Amino acid sequence: MHHLTAADIQAFERIYRLNFVNGLPGFKPANLVGTASGAGLTNLAVFSSVLHLGSDPAVLGLVTRPTTVPRHTYQNLKSSGCFTLNHVPHERAAAAHYTSANFPAEVSEFEACGFTAEYRDDFPAPYVAESPLSIGLRLRQELPVFNGTVLLVGEVEHVYLREQGLRPDGTLDLVALGSACISGLDGYHAVQEPVRFDYARPGQPPVAKQAGS
């Protein structure tokens, strides 16, 4: 087993270190974050740092990079207090990745990257019309992290998803939805059918569920 210490990682060349550390968590969710400025200019950016923080109420977290330089997503989110999370359709991975380019603030990534901004139910942040699952969240808390990143805690107010993506037990069928996931900084993956298990209890080794159950 190859062993690397914190000192070894810090000694890596910068791009090599970025690639290596970003890959350590394994597969991550691919989401397009939709926001709008006070002037109504839309912004769209791909993120792989969305976290589940609780189910009652439904709370998700989004980690943003340090705000030492202008961050349009962060600025818009703070201004409006709302944002949307939109699953990346696997067939639109290239367009989603294009949103990570450093566009000027006056350029909407929705238009530049070929997505459609859609407002629903008077929510102030735009959804991605092409996304198979979209979530509207209101910012509830901002938690600074020691390395300069920021954890933004949002409470779920709206969920829109295609009917085939919701199973009878409330779980999501990400294969049916066609949602992509991310590895590292730039690897987009289609998901496969999962192996699912019943609730784990001591003394009862898990047994795989039948497909479709």
C-alpha positions in Angstrom: 0.0 0.0 0.0 1.5 3.3 -1.1 1.7 5.8 1.9 1.5 9.6 1.6 1.8 12.0 4.5 0.4 15.5 4.7 3.9 16.8 4.0 4.2 14.6 0.9 0.9 16.0 -0.4 1.9 19.6 0.3 5.1 19.1 -1.6 3.3 18.1 -4.8 3.3 20.4 -7.7 0.2 22.6 -7.5 -1.9 21.1 -10.4 -0.8 17.6 -9.4 -2.0 18.3 -5.8 -5.3 19.7 -7.0 -6.0 16.7 -9.1 -4.9 14.3 -6.4 -6.8 15.8 -3.4 -10.0 16.4 -5.5 -10.1 12.8 -6.3 -9.8 11.5 -2.7 -13.5 11.5 -1.8 -14.3 9.3 -4.8 -17.5 9.9 -6.8 -19.3 13.1 -6.0 -22.7 14.6 -7.1 -22.7 16.8 -10.2 -24.9 19.9 -9.7 -25.4 23.1 -11.6 -26.0 26.0 -9.1 -28.4 28.6 -10.4 -28.4 32.1 -9.0 -29.5 35.6 -10.0 -28.0 39.0 -9.2 -30.0 41.9 -7.7 -30.2 43.3 -11.3 -31.7 40.0 -12.5 -28.6 38.7 -14.3 -28.5 34.9 -14.1 -25.5 32.8 -13.2 -24.8 29.1 -13.5 -21.9 27.1 -12.2 -21.1 23.4 -11.8 -20.3 22.2 -8.3 -19.4 18.8 -6.9 -19.5 19.8 -3.2 -23.1 19.4 -2.2 -23.7 17.6 1.1 -26.8 16.1 2.8 -27.0 17.7 6.3 -30.5 16.6 7.5 -33.9 15.3 6.5 -36.2 17.0 9.1 -36.2 19.7 7.9 -34.6 18.9 4.5 -31.2 20.6 4.6 -28.3 20.5 2.1 -24.9 22.1 2.2 -22.8 23.7 -0.5 -19.1 24.3 -0.1 -17.7 27.3 -2.0 -14.1 28.2 -2.7 -12.4 31.0 -0.7 -13.9 34.4 -1.5 -10.5 36.2 -1.8 -11.5 36.9 -5.5 -15.0 37.6 -6.8 -17.3 34.6 -6.8 -20.4 35.3 -8.8 -22.4 32.4 -7.4 -21.6 33.4 -3.8 -22.3 37.1 -4.4 -25.7 36.4 -6.0 -26.6 33.8 -3.4 -25.9 36.2 -0.5 -27.8 39.0 -2.3 -31.0 37.0 -3.0 -30.8 34.5 -0.1 -31.8 31.7 -2.6 -30.2 29.3 -5.0 -31.1 26.2 -7.0 -29.3 22.9 -7.3 -29.9 21.1 -10.6 -28.7 17.6 -11.4 -26.4 17.5 -14.5 -27.8 15.3 -17.3 -25.1 13.0 -18.4 -25.6 13.9 -22.0 -25.0 17.6 -21.2 -21.8 17.0 -19.2 -19.6 19.1 -21.7 -22.0 22.0 -21.4 -22.1 21.7 -17.6 -18.3 21.7 -17.4 -18.1 24.8 -19.6 -19.9 26.7 -16.9 -16.6 26.5 -14.9 -14.9 28.8 -17.3 -14.2 32.3 -15.9 -17.0 34.2 -17.7 -17.3 38.0 -16.9 -20.1 38.9 -14.4 -22.2 40.4 -17.2 -22.3 37.1 -19.2 -24.9 34.5 -18.2 -23.6 31.0 -18.3 -27.1 29.8 -19.0 -26.9 31.5 -22.4 -23.2 31.0 -23.0 -23.3 27.3 -22.2 -26.6 26.3 -23.8 -28.9 26.0 -20.8 -32.4 27.4 -20.3 -33.1 29.5 -17.2 -36.6 28.9 -15.8 -38.3 30.6 -12.9 -40.9 28.6 -11.1 -43.5 29.4 -8.4 -42.1 32.9 -7.7 -38.8 31.6 -6.5 -36.1 34.2 -7.0 -33.4 31.9 -8.3 -33.4 30.3 -11.7 -33.7 26.6 -12.4 -32.2 24.7 -15.3 -35.0 23.6 -17.5 -32.9 20.7 -18.9 -32.2 19.2 -15.5 -34.0 16.0 -14.6 -34.1 17.0 -10.9 -34.0 20.5 -9.5 -34.1 21.9 -6.0 -34.9 25.4 -4.7 -33.1 26.3 -1.5 -33.1 29.2 0.9 -29.9 30.1 2.7 -30.1 29.5 6.4 -26.5 29.6 7.6 -23.0 30.4 6.5 -20.1 28.6 8.2 -16.5 29.6 7.5 -14.0 26.8 7.3 -10.4 27.2 8.5 -8.9 26.9 5.0 -11.0 29.9 3.7 -13.8 27.8 2.1 -17.4 28.4 3.2 -20.2 26.0 3.9 -23.5 27.4 2.9 -26.4 25.7 4.5 -29.7 25.8 2.6 -33.2 24.6 3.5 -35.1 22.8 0.7 -38.3 24.7 -0.3 -39.0 23.1 -3.7 -38.1 19.9 -5.5 -39.0 19.2 -9.2 -38.2 15.8 -10.7 -39.2 13.6 -13.6 -41.8 11.0 -12.5 -39.6 8.0 -13.5 -36.9 9.1 -11.0 -39.0 8.5 -7.9 -39.4 5.0 -6.5 -42.4 3.9 -4.4 -40.2 3.9 -1.2 -39.1 7.5 -1.7 -35.6 6.6 -3.0 -34.4 8.2 -6.2 -33.6 6.3 -9.4 -30.6 8.2 -10.6 -30.2 5.8 -13.6 -33.7 6.6 -14.8 -33.0 10.3 -14.3 -29.8 10.2 -16.2 -27.9 12.2 -13.6 -24.1 12.4 -13.8 -21.6 12.2 -11.1 -18.1 13.6 -10.9 -14.6 12.3 -10.0 -11.8 14.7 -9.4 -12.0 18.0 -11.2 -13.1 17.0 -14.6 -14.3 13.4 -14.8 -18.1 13.0 -15.5 -19.6 9.5 -15.1 -22.9 7.9 -16.0 -24.3 5.9 -13.0 -25.1 2.2 -13.0 -28.0 0.3 -11.3 -27.1 0.2 -7.6 -27.0 -2.8 -5.3 -29.4 -1.9 -2.5 -29.8 -3.4 1.0 -32.4 -3.3 3.8 -31.8 -1.3 7.0 -28.7 -2.7 8.7 -29.2 -4.3 12.2 -26.7 -6.0 14.5 -26.6 -9.8 14.0 -28.4 -9.6 10.6 -25.9 -9.5 7.7 -27.3 -7.4 4.9 -29.0 -9.2 2.0 -29.2 -7.5 -1.4 -32.7 -6.4 -2.4 -34.3 -7.7 -5.6 -33.9 -5.4 -8.6 -36.7 -2.9 -8.8 -37.7 -3.3 -5.1 
